[in-house]
Amino acid sequence: MNGVGKLGVTLFWIVVLGAAFQLFAEAWTQPILIAGLVLTLLHVGELALFQKQIKKYPGPYWQSVALTLIFGILHWKGPWEKPTNQG
């Protein structure tokens, strides 16, 4: 499920970039950009609220921050995901 969610978020950001470059009709551009701004603000809020989980990411801190800004909570392994047995 996490991969499907990340794919959806990636497609959303591609659409927002397209709107930023005015590739869509004028009637669509402003609502898309507002949705992008709202999602960005939500992800910035996640950075502030979930520092403990962000710091647990096995990699550089800046990378975890960047991925959280792009994907939000889909970036971390959440409590809803069952651990896999590798062994």
N, CA, C and O atoms as CSV, one atom per row, in Angstrom:
chain,resi,resn,atom,element,x,y,z
A,1,MET,N,N,0.817,-1.196,0.000
A,1,MET,CA,C,0.000,0.000,0.000
A,1,MET,C,C,0.862,1.263,0.000
A,1,MET,O,O,0.514,2.263,-0.627
A,2,ASN,N,N,1.989,1.205,0.710
A,2,ASN,CA,C,2.846,2.373,0.811
A,2,ASN,C,C,3.365,2.797,-0.564
A,2,ASN,O,O,3.455,3.993,-0.844
A,3,GLY,N,N,3.700,1.852,-1.407
A,3,GLY,CA,C,4.190,2.171,-2.744
A,3,GLY,C,C,3.123,2.827,-3.601
A,3,GLY,O,O,3.420,3.746,-4.364
A,4,VAL,N,N,1.889,2.369,-3.485
A,4,VAL,CA,C,0.784,2.960,-4.234
A,4,VAL,C,C,0.542,4.384,-3.755
A,4,VAL,O,O,0.303,5.279,-4.566
A,5,GLY,N,N,0.601,4.598,-2.456
A,5,GLY,CA,C,0.426,5.937,-1.901
A,5,GLY,C,C,1.517,6.884,-2.370
A,5,GLY,O,O,1.240,8.027,-2.733
A,6,LYS,N,N,2.765,6.405,-2.361
A,6,LYS,CA,C,3.878,7.242,-2.821
A,6,LYS,C,C,3.744,7.558,-4.306
A,6,LYS,O,O,4.072,8.664,-4.735
A,7,LEU,N,N,3.272,6.608,-5.084
A,7,LEU,CA,C,3.054,6.856,-6.504
A,7,LEU,C,C,1.987,7.936,-6.691
A,7,LEU,O,O,2.144,8.829,-7.522
A,8,GLY,N,N,0.917,7.854,-5.928
A,8,GLY,CA,C,-0.139,8.860,-6.005
A,8,GLY,C,C,0.358,10.240,-5.623
A,8,GLY,O,O,0.022,11.227,-6.277
A,9,VAL,N,N,1.156,10.316,-4.568
A,9,VAL,CA,C,1.699,11.606,-4.137
A,9,VAL,C,C,2.666,12.149,-5.182
A,9,VAL,O,O,2.675,13.351,-5.450
A,10,THR,N,N,3.476,11.283,-5.773
A,10,THR,CA,C,4.397,11.717,-6.821
A,10,THR,C,C,3.625,12.282,-8.013
A,10,THR,O,O,4.000,13.322,-8.555
A,11,LEU,N,N,2.562,11.615,-8.419
A,11,LEU,CA,C,1.741,12.120,-9.519
A,11,LEU,C,C,1.100,13.460,-9.153
A,11,LEU,O,O,1.002,14.353,-9.994
A,12,PHE,N,N,0.671,13.597,-7.912
A,12,PHE,CA,C,0.097,14.864,-7.452
A,12,PHE,C,C,1.114,15.987,-7.592
A,12,PHE,O,O,0.784,17.056,-8.105
A,13,TRP,N,N,2.362,15.759,-7.137
A,13,TRP,CA,C,3.378,16.802,-7.221
A,13,TRP,C,C,3.733,17.124,-8.674
A,13,TRP,O,O,4.061,18.269,-8.987
A,14,ILE,N,N,3.673,16.143,-9.555
A,14,ILE,CA,C,3.900,16.405,-10.982
A,14,ILE,C,C,2.814,17.328,-11.528
A,14,ILE,O,O,3.098,18.242,-12.302
A,15,VAL,N,N,1.573,17.084,-11.121
A,15,VAL,CA,C,0.465,17.945,-11.541
A,15,VAL,C,C,0.655,19.365,-10.988
A,15,VAL,O,O,0.430,20.345,-11.698
A,16,VAL,N,N,1.071,19.469,-9.720
A,16,VAL,CA,C,1.312,20.793,-9.132
A,16,VAL,C,C,2.418,21.528,-9.893
A,16,VAL,O,O,2.297,22.724,-10.160
A,17,LEU,N,N,3.494,20.817,-10.241
A,17,LEU,CA,C,4.556,21.442,-11.036
A,17,LEU,C,C,4.032,21.885,-12.401
A,17,LEU,O,O,4.392,22.955,-12.892
A,18,GLY,N,N,3.190,21.069,-13.004
A,18,GLY,CA,C,2.578,21.445,-14.277
A,18,GLY,C,C,1.735,22.699,-14.142
A,18,GLY,O,O,1.750,23.556,-15.026
A,19,ALA,N,N,1.006,22.814,-13.051
A,19,ALA,CA,C,0.206,24.015,-12.814
A,19,ALA,C,C,1.102,25.222,-12.575
A,19,ALA,O,O,0.777,26.329,-13.005
A,20,ALA,N,N,2.223,25.020,-11.896
A,20,ALA,CA,C,3.152,26.125,-11.647
A,20,ALA,C,C,3.723,26.669,-12.957
A,20,ALA,O,O,4.012,27.860,-13.069
A,21,PHE,N,N,3.880,25.797,-13.935
A,21,PHE,CA,C,4.368,26.223,-15.246
A,21,PHE,C,C,3.223,26.527,-16.212
A,21,PHE,O,O,3.437,26.685,-17.414
A,22,GLN,N,N,2.015,26.606,-15.675
A,22,GLN,CA,C,0.807,26.971,-16.418
A,22,GLN,C,C,0.558,26.065,-17.622
A,22,GLN,O,O,0.285,26.540,-18.724
A,23,LEU,N,N,0.656,24.771,-17.399
A,23,LEU,CA,C,0.404,23.802,-18.457
A,23,LEU,C,C,-1.073,23.425,-18.550
A,23,LEU,O,O,-1.478,22.721,-19.475
A,24,PHE,N,N,-1.877,23.890,-17.595
A,24,PHE,CA,C,-3.295,23.560,-17.574
A,24,PHE,C,C,-4.121,24.808,-17.865
A,24,PHE,O,O,-3.599,25.922,-17.883
A,25,ALA,N,N,-5.395,24.610,-18.089
A,25,ALA,CA,C,-6.299,25.733,-18.299
A,25,ALA,C,C,-6.274,26.642,-17.068
A,25,ALA,O,O,-6.061,26.183,-15.946
A,26,GLU,N,N,-6.490,27.908,-17.295
A,26,GLU,CA,C,-6.401,28.889,-16.214
A,26,GLU,C,C,-7.357,28.573,-15.061
A,26,GLU,O,O,-7.041,28.847,-13.903
A,27,ALA,N,N,-8.499,28.009,-15.366
A,27,ALA,CA,C,-9.469,27.677,-14.327
A,27,ALA,C,C,-8.947,26.596,-13.377
A,27,ALA,O,O,-9.371,26.538,-12.222
A,28,TRP,N,N,-8.042,25.747,-13.842
A,28,TRP,CA,C,-7.500,24.653,-13.020
A,28,TRP,C,C,-6.257,25.043,-12.245
A,28,TRP,O,O,-5.967,24.451,-11.206
A,29,THR,N,N,-5.528,26.013,-12.725
A,29,THR,CA,C,-4.224,26.336,-12.160
A,29,THR,C,C,-4.309,26.749,-10.694
A,29,THR,O,O,-3.593,26.196,-9.859
A,30,GLN,N,N,-5.163,27.703,-10.371
A,30,GLN,CA,C,-5.216,28.192,-8.991
A,30,GLN,C,C,-5.658,27.118,-7.998
A,30,GLN,O,O,-5.018,26.989,-6.955
A,31,PRO,N,N,-6.715,26.338,-8.255
A,31,PRO,CA,C,-7.071,25.283,-7.284
A,31,PRO,C,C,-5.972,24.243,-7.081
A,31,PRO,O,O,-5.774,23.755,-5.968
A,32,ILE,N,N,-5.262,23.904,-8.149
A,32,ILE,CA,C,-4.171,22.928,-8.021
A,32,ILE,C,C,-3.047,23.499,-7.167
A,32,ILE,O,O,-2.509,22.812,-6.299
A,33,LEU,N,N,-2.696,24.753,-7.413
A,33,LEU,CA,C,-1.626,25.379,-6.632
A,33,LEU,C,C,-2.030,25.543,-5.168
A,33,LEU,O,O,-1.191,25.402,-4.278
A,34,ILE,N,N,-3.289,25.835,-4.914
A,34,ILE,CA,C,-3.762,25.938,-3.525
A,34,ILE,C,C,-3.680,24.573,-2.849
A,34,ILE,O,O,-3.270,24.484,-1.692
A,35,ALA,N,N,-4.063,23.509,-3.552
A,35,ALA,CA,C,-3.957,22.158,-2.991
A,35,ALA,C,C,-2.501,21.818,-2.686
A,35,ALA,O,O,-2.208,21.203,-1.661
A,36,GLY,N,N,-1.593,22.214,-3.569
A,36,GLY,CA,C,-0.168,21.985,-3.327
A,36,GLY,C,C,0.324,22.741,-2.111
A,36,GLY,O,O,1.110,22.213,-1.323
A,37,LEU,N,N,-0.133,23.976,-1.951
A,37,LEU,CA,C,0.255,24.772,-0.789
A,37,LEU,C,C,-0.276,24.158,0.502
A,37,LEU,O,O,0.440,24.096,1.501
A,38,VAL,N,N,-1.524,23.706,0.484
A,38,VAL,CA,C,-2.111,23.082,1.670
A,38,VAL,C,C,-1.339,21.822,2.053
A,38,VAL,O,O,-1.039,21.611,3.228
A,39,LEU,N,N,-1.016,20.986,1.069
A,39,LEU,CA,C,-0.263,19.762,1.362
A,39,LEU,C,C,1.137,20.084,1.878
A,39,LEU,O,O,1.639,19.405,2.774
A,40,THR,N,N,1.763,21.110,1.322
A,40,THR,CA,C,3.076,21.529,1.813
A,40,THR,C,C,2.993,21.965,3.269
A,40,THR,O,O,3.842,21.590,4.078
A,41,LEU,N,N,1.983,22.751,3.607
A,41,LEU,CA,C,1.812,23.198,4.997
A,41,LEU,C,C,1.548,22.023,5.934
A,41,LEU,O,O,2.044,22.004,7.061
A,42,LEU,N,N,0.774,21.048,5.476
A,42,LEU,CA,C,0.542,19.849,6.295
A,42,LEU,C,C,1.844,19.090,6.537
A,42,LEU,O,O,2.091,18.623,7.650
A,43,HIS,N,N,2.660,18.966,5.526
A,43,HIS,CA,C,3.919,18.234,5.668
A,43,HIS,C,C,4.915,18.998,6.539
A,43,HIS,O,O,5.698,18.382,7.262
A,44,VAL,N,N,4.896,20.320,6.480
A,44,VAL,CA,C,5.736,21.110,7.383
A,44,VAL,C,C,5.272,20.896,8.820
A,44,VAL,O,O,6.094,20.802,9.731
A,45,GLY,N,N,3.962,20.820,9.024
A,45,GLY,CA,C,3.432,20.512,10.358
A,45,GLY,C,C,3.866,19.139,10.839
A,45,GLY,O,O,4.163,18.958,12.020
A,46,GLU,N,N,3.905,18.167,9.932
A,46,GLU,CA,C,4.387,16.836,10.292
A,46,GLU,C,C,5.840,16.890,10.739
A,46,GLU,O,O,6.229,16.202,11.682
A,47,LEU,N,N,6.640,17.705,10.064
A,47,LEU,CA,C,8.045,17.851,10.471
A,47,LEU,C,C,8.136,18.337,11.912
A,47,LEU,O,O,8.961,17.856,12.689
A,48,ALA,N,N,7.288,19.285,12.256
A,48,ALA,CA,C,7.329,19.843,13.603
A,48,ALA,C,C,6.808,18.853,14.640
A,48,ALA,O,O,7.350,18.773,15.742
A,49,LEU,N,N,5.772,18.106,14.304
A,49,LEU,CA,C,5.126,17.222,15.283
A,49,LEU,C,C,5.798,15.863,15.443
A,49,LEU,O,O,5.721,15.259,16.513
A,50,PHE,N,N,6.447,15.381,14.406
A,50,PHE,CA,C,6.938,13.997,14.421
A,50,PHE,C,C,8.452,13.904,14.278
A,50,PHE,O,O,8.955,13.036,13.565
A,51,GLN,N,N,9.177,14.785,14.946
A,51,GLN,CA,C,10.633,14.773,14.867
A,51,GLN,C,C,11.236,13.440,15.310
A,51,GLN,O,O,12.234,12.992,14.747
A,52,LYS,N,N,10.633,12.809,16.314
A,52,LYS,CA,C,11.185,11.547,16.824
A,52,LYS,C,C,11.176,10.468,15.732
A,52,LYS,O,O,12.165,9.758,15.549
A,53,GLN,N,N,10.057,10.350,15.011
A,53,GLN,CA,C,9.977,9.360,13.945
A,53,GLN,C,C,10.894,9.723,12.779
A,53,GLN,O,O,11.487,8.847,12.151
A,54,ILE,N,N,11.004,11.013,12.498
A,54,ILE,CA,C,11.850,11.443,11.390
A,54,ILE,C,C,13.313,11.125,11.684
A,54,ILE,O,O,14.049,10.713,10.787
A,55,LYS,N,N,13.735,11.311,12.913
A,55,LYS,CA,C,15.126,11.040,13.281
A,55,LYS,C,C,15.441,9.551,13.279
A,55,LYS,O,O,16.611,9.180,13.187
A,56,LYS,N,N,14.432,8.684,13.379
A,56,LYS,CA,C,14.647,7.238,13.362
A,56,LYS,C,C,14.940,6.703,11.971
A,56,LYS,O,O,15.360,5.555,11.830
A,57,TYR,N,N,14.727,7.508,10.949
A,57,TYR,CA,C,14.941,7.053,9.578
A,57,TYR,C,C,16.402,6.652,9.399
A,57,TYR,O,O,17.299,7.418,9.753
A,58,PRO,N,N,16.653,5.451,8.849
A,58,PRO,CA,C,18.034,4.983,8.703
A,58,PRO,C,C,18.735,5.634,7.507
A,58,PRO,O,O,18.868,5.027,6.445
A,59,GLY,N,N,19.164,6.836,7.694
A,59,GLY,CA,C,19.835,7.573,6.637
A,59,GLY,C,C,20.099,8.985,7.114
A,59,GLY,O,O,19.834,9.314,8.271
A,60,PRO,N,N,20.615,9.812,6.241
A,60,PRO,CA,C,20.894,11.190,6.642
A,60,PRO,C,C,19.614,11.921,7.054
A,60,PRO,O,O,18.540,11.694,6.497
A,61,TYR,N,N,19.759,12.794,8.033
A,61,TYR,CA,C,18.606,13.556,8.544
A,61,TYR,C,C,17.984,14.408,7.448
A,61,TYR,O,O,16.760,14.464,7.337
A,62,TRP,N,N,18.804,15.074,6.633
A,62,TRP,CA,C,18.282,15.941,5.574
A,62,TRP,C,C,17.441,15.153,4.582
A,62,TRP,O,O,16.464,15.665,4.037
A,63,GLN,N,N,17.830,13.896,4.351
A,63,GLN,CA,C,17.083,13.061,3.407
A,63,GLN,C,C,15.712,12.721,3.986
A,63,GLN,O,O,14.712,12.723,3.268
A,64,SER,N,N,15.669,12.431,5.280
A,64,SER,CA,C,14.397,12.136,5.921
A,64,SER,C,C,13.484,13.357,5.911
A,64,SER,O,O,12.277,13.231,5.708
A,65,VAL,N,N,14.058,14.534,6.129
A,65,VAL,CA,C,13.269,15.767,6.081
A,65,VAL,C,C,12.716,15.982,4.672
A,65,VAL,O,O,11.537,16.296,4.510
A,66,ALA,N,N,13.557,15.815,3.662
A,66,ALA,CA,C,13.112,16.010,2.279
A,66,ALA,C,C,12.004,15.019,1.908
A,66,ALA,O,O,11.004,15.399,1.300
A,67,LEU,N,N,12.187,13.756,2.274
A,67,LEU,CA,C,11.176,12.747,1.955
A,67,LEU,C,C,9.877,12.998,2.706
A,67,LEU,O,O,8.795,12.729,2.182
A,68,THR,N,N,9.975,13.512,3.930
A,68,THR,CA,C,8.770,13.845,4.681
A,68,THR,C,C,8.054,15.019,4.026
A,68,THR,O,O,6.824,15.030,3.970
A,69,LEU,N,N,8.791,16.000,3.532
A,69,LEU,CA,C,8.152,17.127,2.843
A,69,LEU,C,C,7.465,16.674,1.552
A,69,LEU,O,O,6.440,17.237,1.166
A,70,ILE,N,N,8.014,15.678,0.897
A,70,ILE,CA,C,7.422,15.197,-0.351
A,70,ILE,C,C,6.280,14.217,-0.089
A,70,ILE,O,O,5.187,14.381,-0.631
A,71,PHE,N,N,6.526,13.199,0.740
A,71,PHE,CA,C,5.569,12.114,0.919
A,71,PHE,C,C,4.788,12.153,2.228
A,71,PHE,O,O,3.815,11.415,2.381
A,72,GLY,N,N,5.189,12.989,3.164
A,72,GLY,CA,C,4.503,13.017,4.452
A,72,GLY,C,C,4.734,11.731,5.216
A,72,GLY,O,O,5.825,11.162,5.182
A,73,ILE,N,N,3.698,11.276,5.910
A,73,ILE,CA,C,3.850,10.080,6.753
A,73,ILE,C,C,4.027,8.803,5.939
A,73,ILE,O,O,4.412,7.771,6.489
A,74,LEU,N,N,3.752,8.858,4.641
A,74,LEU,CA,C,3.979,7.668,3.812
A,74,LEU,C,C,5.459,7.310,3.745
A,74,LEU,O,O,5.817,6.182,3.405
A,75,HIS,N,N,6.313,8.271,4.068
A,75,HIS,CA,C,7.761,8.049,4.009
A,75,HIS,C,C,8.246,7.122,5.116
A,75,HIS,O,O,9.170,6.337,4.904
A,76,TRP,N,N,7.636,7.203,6.289
A,76,TRP,CA,C,8.107,6.385,7.407
A,76,TRP,C,C,7.392,5.052,7.413
A,76,TRP,O,O,6.335,4.890,6.803
A,77,LYS,N,N,7.981,4.109,8.107
A,77,LYS,CA,C,7.302,2.828,8.324
A,77,LYS,C,C,6.358,3.046,9.497
A,77,LYS,O,O,6.788,3.236,10.634
A,78,GLY,N,N,5.095,3.015,9.208
A,78,GLY,CA,C,4.103,3.347,10.226
A,78,GLY,C,C,3.675,2.157,11.053
A,78,GLY,O,O,4.012,1.019,10.727
A,79,PRO,N,N,2.936,2.405,12.122
A,79,PRO,CA,C,2.459,1.315,12.974
A,79,PRO,C,C,1.439,0.430,12.266
A,79,PRO,O,O,1.158,-0.676,12.726
A,80,TRP,N,N,0.880,0.907,11.148
A,80,TRP,CA,C,-0.099,0.133,10.414
A,80,TRP,C,C,0.551,-0.945,9.561
A,80,TRP,O,O,-0.139,-1.843,9.078
A,81,GLU,N,N,1.862,-0.875,9.365
A,81,GLU,CA,C,2.557,-1.872,8.558
A,81,GLU,C,C,3.108,-2.968,9.450
A,81,GLU,O,O,3.741,-2.700,10.471
A,82,LYS,N,N,2.860,-4.196,9.054
A,82,LYS,CA,C,3.376,-5.338,9.820
A,82,LYS,C,C,4.826,-5.566,9.445
A,82,LYS,O,O,5.193,-5.467,8.275
A,83,PRO,N,N,5.662,-5.875,10.447
A,83,PRO,CA,C,7.070,-6.162,10.130
A,83,PRO,C,C,7.175,-7.430,9.290
A,83,PRO,O,O,6.387,-8.360,9.463
A,84,THR,N,N,8.130,-7.468,8.396
A,84,THR,CA,C,8.332,-8.655,7.563
A,84,THR,C,C,9.389,-9.535,8.187
A,84,THR,O,O,10.358,-9.052,8.773
A,85,ASN,N,N,9.191,-10.820,8.055
A,85,ASN,CA,C,10.170,-11.789,8.573
A,85,ASN,C,C,11.200,-12.048,7.485
A,85,ASN,O,O,10.876,-12.564,6.416
A,86,GLN,N,N,12.414,-11.693,7.766
A,86,GLN,CA,C,13.493,-11.941,6.812
A,86,GLN,C,C,14.496,-12.884,7.455
A,86,GLN,O,O,15.366,-12.467,8.219
A,87,GLY,N,N,14.360,-14.119,7.142
A,87,GLY,CA,C,15.312,-15.016,7.765
A,87,GLY,C,C,15.081,-16.431,7.526
A,87,GLY,O,O,15.837,-17.271,8.014
